[in-house]
Amino acid sequence: MDKKKLIAIFHCFSLLFTLPIISITTASSPPSPSIPAVFAFGDSTIDPGNNNGLTGLSAIFTANHPPYGKDLPTQKPTGRFSNGKLVTDFLVSNFGIKEFLPPYLDPTLSEADLASGVSFASAGAGIENGTNTAFRGVVSTARQLEYFDEAMQRIERYVGKDRCEELVRDSLFVFSTGFNDVLYNQALGLLFNNQIFHDSSSSSNDASNYQGILVQTLGSYIQKLYSRGARKFGVAGLAPVGCLPLVVTAGSILAPSLKHILERVCVEPLNLYSQAYNTKLQAFLIALQHSLPASKIAYFNAYDPLLDMVNNPFNYGFEESVRGCCGTGLLEVGPFCVSGMTTCVDPSKYVFWDSAHPTQAAYMILANQFSHVVLNI
């Protein structure tokens, strides 16, 4: 089976992602007038519905069907890969901007909504072009930046050139992306070749080189936005992807020992990969900020908070951290988490909603931690 077919099959069960730790204050926090808008770029973790029009094979990257969205005020799916709000929704709400960060491709989007921020993110998107061209219809990161330019033209007509420039300068630009790149180019091959429990110097070198490519490419997107007047950035690192329920399931199936098959444990080599990427990303962002005068670039630590939720769920009020709420919680995600499927009684007791995305409750915890980072940049 060729790589592209293998990717399609695995992605029907995954829609894996870079879990963002974009955190913010609680709902009682005062508004932050220094951040008038939030503009988000990335993948399914912060896609509020930009993929809703996708059909065919690309429809695996949609979540505009029940039971997604069951805990939103309308109790209807919007395209968000969760039972409720995403981190970026909490972000704009707690900064007193608005309750939800809408998708840019919403045909009903008003100029006023646009001027207070939107998400350009698209489930399935990645950092590098090879990832972004794997499936038609998904909005590549490069295309997301083109949409931003288009949006700025609309905003300038709405508020005027001077106010538009001021808005861009003061707004927060969030990136949550990277795991789809790892899925297509690293993790997928390791999993299906049953090599994830082994190590070699050659594979380690390949992984390190690829991580460098991702970091440099992501940096080029930040530089493009900087050239357009953006100054405040928040960039999420990789989560402990080896602990996502779907990955835990895949790791158990491909495990070399019966003991590992019977246990639901995180796939440690993938967690180590996340840590290595995050180390490179943090160092790069520090250097990049120094090279861009007046810029403020915050690193959002996705790894440690989520890992602690998985390892110590009761400390956060959770009761389940290795299975999702939808269906069995082992594989269901996207088109396999559908209307009529059994879900857990109380999603707020689960870290994960489906086998790859957190619940609203987990996103809120991540958001609360992010607030301290945002308020200090």
PADREN-345945 format. One record per residue (C-alpha): x, y, z; residue in one letter. Coordinates in steps of 0.02 Angstrom, whole numbers, plus 50000, padded with zeros to 5 digits. Example, Ala and Ser with C-alpha at 12.3 -4.5 7.8 and 13.67 -1.06 7.14 Angstrom:
BEGIN
+-------+-------+-------+------+
!     u !     v !     w ! type !
+-------+-------+-------+------+
! 50615 ! 49775 ! 50390 !    a !
! 50684 ! 49947 ! 50357 !    s !
+-------+-------+-------+------+
END
This chain:
BEGIN
+-------+-------+-------+------+
!     u !     v !     w ! type !
+-------+-------+-------+------+
! 50000 ! 50000 ! 50000 !    m !
! 50072 ! 50169 ! 49952 !    d !
! 50101 ! 50307 ! 50079 !    k !
! 49955 ! 50416 ! 50023 !    k !
! 49828 ! 50276 ! 50045 !    k !
! 49904 ! 50231 ! 50211 !    l !
! 49887 ! 50412 ! 50267 !    i !
! 49705 ! 50417 ! 50214 !    a !
! 49662 ! 50258 ! 50309 !    i !
! 49751 ! 50311 ! 50466 !    f !
! 49681 ! 50486 ! 50458 !    h !
! 49504 ! 50419 ! 50455 !    c !
! 49541 ! 50362 ! 50631 !    f !
! 49647 ! 50505 ! 50688 !    s !
! 49639 ! 50686 ! 50635 !    l !
! 49786 ! 50705 ! 50750 !    l !
! 49852 ! 50876 ! 50789 !    f !
! 49966 ! 50990 ! 50881 !    t !
! 49875 ! 51017 ! 51040 !    l !
! 49885 ! 51199 ! 51079 !    p !
! 49905 ! 51265 ! 51251 !    i !
! 49833 ! 51431 ! 51224 !    i !
! 49776 ! 51475 ! 51395 !    s !
! 49687 ! 51618 ! 51471 !    i !
! 49604 ! 51683 ! 51626 !    t !
! 49441 ! 51623 ! 51697 !    t !
! 49275 ! 51693 ! 51640 !    a !
! 49279 ! 51819 ! 51782 !    s !
! 49440 ! 51899 ! 51718 !    s !
! 49433 ! 52081 ! 51669 !    p !
! 49443 ! 52129 ! 51486 !    p !
! 49614 ! 52163 ! 51412 !    s !
! 49601 ! 52323 ! 51309 !    p !
! 49780 ! 52297 ! 51250 !    s !
! 49721 ! 52148 ! 51145 !    i !
! 49578 ! 52207 ! 51034 !    p !
! 49573 ! 52051 ! 50925 !    a !
! 49640 ! 51874 ! 50905 !    v !
! 49687 ! 51798 ! 50737 !    f !
! 49720 ! 51611 ! 50738 !    a !
! 49812 ! 51498 ! 50615 !    f !
! 49830 ! 51310 ! 50622 !    g !
! 49737 ! 51146 ! 50626 !    d !
! 49587 ! 51057 ! 50704 !    s !
! 49627 ! 51115 ! 50880 !    t !
! 49575 ! 51293 ! 50837 !    i !
! 49468 ! 51267 ! 50682 !    d !
! 49291 ! 51326 ! 50727 !    p !
! 49215 ! 51273 ! 50561 !    g !
! 49320 ! 51328 ! 50413 !    n !
! 49310 ! 51151 ! 50342 !    n !
! 49121 ! 51136 ! 50349 !    n !
! 49102 ! 51140 ! 50161 !    g !
! 49221 ! 50997 ! 50125 !    l !
! 49155 ! 50842 ! 50036 !    t !
! 49222 ! 50674 ! 49979 !    g !
! 49380 ! 50608 ! 50060 !    l !
! 49419 ! 50778 ! 50134 !    s !
! 49257 ! 50769 ! 50235 !    a !
! 49355 ! 50667 ! 50363 !    i !
! 49421 ! 50837 ! 50418 !    f !
! 49249 ! 50901 ! 50469 !    t !
! 49156 ! 50903 ! 50634 !    a !
! 48994 ! 50989 ! 50585 !    n !
! 48887 ! 50842 ! 50639 !    h !
! 48821 ! 50777 ! 50807 !    p !
! 48875 ! 50735 ! 50938 !    p !
! 49008 ! 50871 ! 50913 !    y !
! 48952 ! 51034 ! 50992 !    g !
! 48827 ! 50952 ! 51111 !    k !
! 48879 ! 51065 ! 51256 !    d !
! 48879 ! 51229 ! 51160 !    l !
! 48739 ! 51351 ! 51205 !    p !
! 48643 ! 51299 ! 51048 !    t !
! 48684 ! 51114 ! 51075 !    q !
! 48720 ! 51107 ! 50889 !    k !
! 48881 ! 51062 ! 50796 !    p !
! 48978 ! 51208 ! 50722 !    t !
! 49131 ! 51121 ! 50653 !    g !
! 49230 ! 51126 ! 50815 !    r !
! 49316 ! 50962 ! 50857 !    f !
! 49251 ! 50956 ! 51035 !    s !
! 49092 ! 50947 ! 51136 !    n !
! 49099 ! 51135 ! 51163 !    g !
! 49217 ! 51283 ! 51159 !    k !
! 49395 ! 51280 ! 51093 !    l !
! 49540 ! 51366 ! 51179 !    v !
! 49530 ! 51514 ! 51062 !    t !
! 49347 ! 51537 ! 51109 !    d !
! 49394 ! 51548 ! 51292 !    f !
! 49533 ! 51667 ! 51244 !    l !
! 49424 ! 51799 ! 51162 !    v !
! 49287 ! 51776 ! 51292 !    s !
! 49399 ! 51800 ! 51441 !    n !
! 49485 ! 51950 ! 51364 !    f !
! 49316 ! 52031 ! 51347 !    g !
! 49320 ! 52032 ! 51157 !    i !
! 49174 ! 51915 ! 51117 !    k !
! 49109 ! 51744 ! 51165 !    e !
! 49172 ! 51641 ! 51017 !    f !
! 49311 ! 51659 ! 50889 !    l !
! 49219 ! 51629 ! 50724 !    p !
! 49284 ! 51544 ! 50567 !    p !
! 49343 ! 51662 ! 50431 !    y !
! 49250 ! 51561 ! 50298 !    l !
! 49082 ! 51583 ! 50383 !    d !
! 48976 ! 51664 ! 50246 !    p !
! 48879 ! 51763 ! 50377 !    t !
! 49035 ! 51841 ! 50453 !    l !
! 49012 ! 52028 ! 50476 !    s !
! 49146 ! 52162 ! 50463 !    e !
! 49126 ! 52198 ! 50649 !    a !
! 49158 ! 52015 ! 50692 !    d !
! 49305 ! 52012 ! 50573 !    l !
! 49383 ! 52167 ! 50653 !    a !
! 49380 ! 52084 ! 50825 !    s !
! 49466 ! 51927 ! 50764 !    g !
! 49436 ! 51763 ! 50673 !    v !
! 49514 ! 51593 ! 50654 !    s !
! 49587 ! 51545 ! 50486 !    f !
! 49634 ! 51371 ! 50550 !    a !
! 49588 ! 51216 ! 50453 !    s !
! 49580 ! 51038 ! 50520 !    a !
! 49710 ! 50931 ! 50432 !    g !
! 49827 ! 51076 ! 50393 !    a !
! 50011 ! 51073 ! 50436 !    g !
! 50165 ! 51181 ! 50431 !    i !
! 50253 ! 51123 ! 50274 !    e !
! 50185 ! 51114 ! 50097 !    n !
! 50199 ! 50925 ! 50084 !    g !
! 50076 ! 50906 ! 50227 !    t !
! 49959 ! 51040 ! 50162 !    n !
! 49942 ! 50959 ! 49991 !    t !
! 49904 ! 50785 ! 50058 !    a !
! 49717 ! 50815 ! 50048 !    f !
! 49622 ! 50934 ! 49936 !    r !
! 49508 ! 51059 ! 50018 !    g !
! 49605 ! 51081 ! 50178 !    v !
! 49663 ! 51262 ! 50195 !    v !
! 49853 ! 51261 ! 50198 !    s !
! 49944 ! 51374 ! 50320 !    t !
! 50011 ! 51476 ! 50174 !    a !
! 49834 ! 51498 ! 50110 !    r !
! 49777 ! 51547 ! 50285 !    q !
! 49900 ! 51692 ! 50278 !    l !
! 49829 ! 51742 ! 50109 !    e !
! 49657 ! 51743 ! 50187 !    y !
! 49726 ! 51858 ! 50320 !    f !
! 49783 ! 51982 ! 50187 !    d !
! 49610 ! 51973 ! 50111 !    e !
! 49533 ! 52003 ! 50282 !    a !
! 49642 ! 52155 ! 50312 !    m !
! 49577 ! 52233 ! 50152 !    q !
! 49400 ! 52211 ! 50216 !    r !
! 49443 ! 52282 ! 50386 !    i !
! 49533 ! 52431 ! 50310 !    e !
! 49378 ! 52474 ! 50211 !    r !
! 49276 ! 52457 ! 50370 !    y !
! 49381 ! 52555 ! 50496 !    v !
! 49506 ! 52650 ! 50389 !    g !
! 49691 ! 52624 ! 50357 !    k !
! 49759 ! 52701 ! 50518 !    d !
! 49641 ! 52603 ! 50631 !    r !
! 49676 ! 52443 ! 50534 !    c !
! 49864 ! 52463 ! 50559 !    e !
! 49837 ! 52495 ! 50744 !    e !
! 49726 ! 52343 ! 50758 !    l !
! 49856 ! 52229 ! 50678 !    v !
! 49993 ! 52299 ! 50790 !    r !
! 49896 ! 52268 ! 50951 !    d !
! 49811 ! 52103 ! 50909 !    s !
! 49870 ! 51930 ! 50962 !    l !
! 49919 ! 51808 ! 50825 !    f !
! 49905 ! 51626 ! 50877 !    v !
! 49983 ! 51474 ! 50793 !    f !
! 49932 ! 51296 ! 50838 !    s !
! 50002 ! 51177 ! 50709 !    t !
! 50131 ! 51042 ! 50680 !    g !
! 50065 ! 50872 ! 50725 !    f !
! 49990 ! 50835 ! 50555 !    n !
! 50166 ! 50859 ! 50486 !    d !
! 50230 ! 50732 ! 50612 !    v !
! 50087 ! 50614 ! 50568 !    l !
! 50123 ! 50615 ! 50381 !    y !
! 50311 ! 50615 ! 50388 !    n !
! 50367 ! 50532 ! 50549 !    q !
! 50239 ! 50449 ! 50664 !    a !
! 50138 ! 50362 ! 50530 !    l !
! 50285 ! 50267 ! 50458 !    g !
! 50350 ! 50222 ! 50630 !    l !
! 50182 ! 50155 ! 50687 !    l !
! 50140 ! 50052 ! 50533 !    f !
! 50315 ! 49985 ! 50514 !    n !
! 50313 ! 49933 ! 50697 !    n !
! 50473 ! 50030 ! 50727 !    q !
! 50409 ! 50150 ! 50858 !    i !
! 50476 ! 50045 ! 50999 !    f !
! 50651 ! 50047 ! 50928 !    h !
! 50781 ! 50181 ! 50901 !    d !
! 50926 ! 50208 ! 50783 !    s !
! 51048 ! 50348 ! 50751 !    s !
! 50988 ! 50367 ! 50571 !    s !
! 50805 ! 50385 ! 50619 !    s !
! 50852 ! 50506 ! 50758 !    s !
! 50950 ! 50613 ! 50635 !    n !
! 50806 ! 50612 ! 50511 !    d !
! 50685 ! 50664 ! 50647 !    a !
! 50799 ! 50805 ! 50705 !    s !
! 50820 ! 50870 ! 50528 !    n !
! 50634 ! 50868 ! 50496 !    y !
! 50599 ! 50958 ! 50659 !    q !
! 50719 ! 51093 ! 50603 !    g !
! 50626 ! 51112 ! 50439 !    i !
! 50460 ! 51131 ! 50529 !    l !
! 50527 ! 51261 ! 50650 !    v !
! 50608 ! 51364 ! 50512 !    q !
! 50451 ! 51358 ! 50405 !    t !
! 50341 ! 51409 ! 50550 !    l !
! 50461 ! 51552 ! 50582 !    g !
! 50440 ! 51612 ! 50404 !    s !
! 50251 ! 51628 ! 50432 !    y !
! 50282 ! 51734 ! 50587 !    i !
! 50402 ! 51843 ! 50488 !    q !
! 50272 ! 51870 ! 50352 !    k !
! 50144 ! 51927 ! 50478 !    l !
! 50274 ! 52038 ! 50560 !    y !
! 50305 ! 52120 ! 50391 !    s !
! 50119 ! 52158 ! 50385 !    r !
! 50126 ! 52247 ! 50553 !    g !
! 50092 ! 52107 ! 50678 !    a !
! 50193 ! 52116 ! 50840 !    r !
! 50115 ! 51997 ! 50967 !    k !
! 50124 ! 51810 ! 50938 !    f !
! 50082 ! 51652 ! 51034 !    g !
! 50151 ! 51488 ! 50965 !    v !
! 50097 ! 51320 ! 51034 !    a !
! 50217 ! 51175 ! 51049 !    g !
! 50173 ! 50994 ! 51022 !    l !
! 50071 ! 50904 ! 51154 !    a !
! 50122 ! 50733 ! 51221 !    p !
! 50052 ! 50653 ! 51064 !    v !
! 50097 ! 50480 ! 51125 !    g !
! 49958 ! 50499 ! 51254 !    c !
! 49814 ! 50537 ! 51135 !    l !
! 49687 ! 50395 ! 51152 !    p !
! 49701 ! 50349 ! 50968 !    l !
! 49891 ! 50339 ! 50977 !    v !
! 49881 ! 50238 ! 51137 !    v !
! 49765 ! 50117 ! 51046 !    t !
! 49880 ! 50106 ! 50895 !    a !
! 50030 ! 50081 ! 51008 !    g !
! 49943 ! 49939 ! 51100 !    s !
! 49898 ! 49851 ! 50937 !    i !
! 50075 ! 49864 ! 50871 !    l !
! 50159 ! 49828 ! 51038 !    a !
! 50296 ! 49696 ! 51039 !    p !
! 50239 ! 49619 ! 51204 !    s !
! 50076 ! 49552 ! 51273 !    l !
! 50096 ! 49658 ! 51429 !    k !
! 50099 ! 49817 ! 51325 !    h !
! 49948 ! 49761 ! 51223 !    i !
! 49843 ! 49738 ! 51381 !    l !
! 49894 ! 49906 ! 51456 !    e !
! 49836 ! 50076 ! 51395 !    r !
! 49997 ! 50172 ! 51412 !    v !
! 50070 ! 50320 ! 51320 !    c !
! 50185 ! 50285 ! 51173 !    v !
! 50345 ! 50354 ! 51247 !    e !
! 50448 ! 50375 ! 51087 !    p !
! 50317 ! 50493 ! 51017 !    l !
! 50318 ! 50592 ! 51177 !    n !
! 50506 ! 50606 ! 51165 !    l !
! 50485 ! 50667 ! 50987 !    y !
! 50367 ! 50802 ! 51050 !    s !
! 50491 ! 50856 ! 51181 !    q !
! 50633 ! 50866 ! 51056 !    a !
! 50529 ! 50971 ! 50936 !    y !
! 50473 ! 51086 ! 51077 !    n !
! 50651 ! 51115 ! 51133 !    t !
! 50701 ! 51169 ! 50958 !    k !
! 50546 ! 51278 ! 50941 !    l !
! 50576 ! 51370 ! 51105 !    q !
! 50756 ! 51409 ! 51062 !    a !
! 50707 ! 51467 ! 50888 !    f !
! 50569 ! 51582 ! 50952 !    l !
! 50687 ! 51667 ! 51074 !    i !
! 50811 ! 51701 ! 50934 !    a !
! 50673 ! 51757 ! 50816 !    l !
! 50605 ! 51883 ! 50940 !    q !
! 50778 ! 51958 ! 50959 !    h !
! 50789 ! 51978 ! 50770 !    s !
! 50620 ! 52065 ! 50753 !    l !
! 50619 ! 52236 ! 50839 !    p !
! 50470 ! 52270 ! 50954 !    a !
! 50403 ! 52094 ! 50931 !    s !
! 50336 ! 51991 ! 51075 !    k !
! 50333 ! 51803 ! 51045 !    i !
! 50266 ! 51686 ! 51178 !    a !
! 50291 ! 51499 ! 51179 !    y !
! 50135 ! 51405 ! 51234 !    f !
! 50184 ! 51248 ! 51328 !    n !
! 50066 ! 51113 ! 51266 !    a !
! 50163 ! 50968 ! 51334 !    y !
! 50172 ! 50979 ! 51523 !    d !
! 49993 ! 51031 ! 51568 !    p !
! 49910 ! 50899 ! 51460 !    l !
! 50030 ! 50763 ! 51517 !    l !
! 49990 ! 50805 ! 51697 !    d !
! 49804 ! 50794 ! 51660 !    m !
! 49831 ! 50622 ! 51584 !    v !
! 49939 ! 50559 ! 51726 !    n !
! 49845 ! 50643 ! 51869 !    n !
! 49666 ! 50665 ! 51809 !    p !
! 49587 ! 50672 ! 51982 !    f !
! 49687 ! 50828 ! 52023 !    n !
! 49586 ! 50918 ! 51890 !    y !
! 49416 ! 50840 ! 51924 !    g !
! 49430 ! 50711 ! 51784 !    f !
! 49392 ! 50527 ! 51800 !    e !
! 49452 ! 50464 ! 51629 !    e !
! 49609 ! 50517 ! 51537 !    s !
! 49656 ! 50376 ! 51416 !    v !
! 49491 ! 50358 ! 51323 !    r !
! 49381 ! 50483 ! 51234 !    g !
! 49200 ! 50520 ! 51279 !    c !
! 49131 ! 50477 ! 51106 !    c !
! 49093 ! 50292 ! 51075 !    g !
! 49221 ! 50172 ! 51147 !    t !
! 49344 ! 50316 ! 51160 !    g !
! 49478 ! 50211 ! 51076 !    l !
! 49465 ! 50258 ! 50891 !    l !
! 49314 ! 50370 ! 50862 !    e !
! 49353 ! 50540 ! 50786 !    v !
! 49282 ! 50646 ! 50645 !    g !
! 49168 ! 50538 ! 50534 !    p !
! 49178 ! 50396 ! 50660 !    f !
! 49106 ! 50501 ! 50801 !    c !
! 48930 ! 50524 ! 50734 !    v !
! 48749 ! 50554 ! 50781 !    s !
! 48669 ! 50409 ! 50875 !    g !
! 48834 ! 50349 ! 50945 !    m !
! 48843 ! 50324 ! 51132 !    t !
! 48938 ! 50458 ! 51225 !    t !
! 48991 ! 50469 ! 51406 !    c !
! 48863 ! 50538 ! 51528 !    v !
! 48971 ! 50684 ! 51584 !    d !
! 49105 ! 50747 ! 51462 !    p !
! 49173 ! 50863 ! 51596 !    s !
! 49244 ! 50709 ! 51683 !    k !
! 49346 ! 50663 ! 51528 !    y !
! 49509 ! 50740 ! 51467 !    v !
! 49469 ! 50692 ! 51286 !    f !
! 49307 ! 50714 ! 51191 !    w !
! 49352 ! 50600 ! 51044 !    d !
! 49508 ! 50496 ! 51023 !    s !
! 49613 ! 50646 ! 50970 !    a !
! 49538 ! 50808 ! 51039 !    h !
! 49510 ! 50872 ! 51216 !    p !
! 49344 ! 50910 ! 51296 !    t !
! 49285 ! 51086 ! 51330 !    q !
! 49332 ! 51058 ! 51513 !    a !
! 49511 ! 51014 ! 51468 !    a !
! 49523 ! 51161 ! 51348 !    y !
! 49468 ! 51278 ! 51488 !    m !
! 49608 ! 51215 ! 51600 !    i !
! 49735 ! 51240 ! 51461 !    l !
! 49664 ! 51412 ! 51428 !    a !
! 49680 ! 51464 ! 51610 !    n !
! 49865 ! 51424 ! 51604 !    q !
! 49888 ! 51521 ! 51443 !    f !
! 49822 ! 51681 ! 51520 !    s !
! 49978 ! 51707 ! 51622 !    h !
! 50084 ! 51695 ! 51465 !    v !
! 49975 ! 51812 ! 51362 !    v !
! 49963 ! 51946 ! 51498 !    l !
! 50152 ! 51953 ! 51510 !    n !
! 50199 ! 51972 ! 51327 !    i !
+-------+-------+-------+------+
END
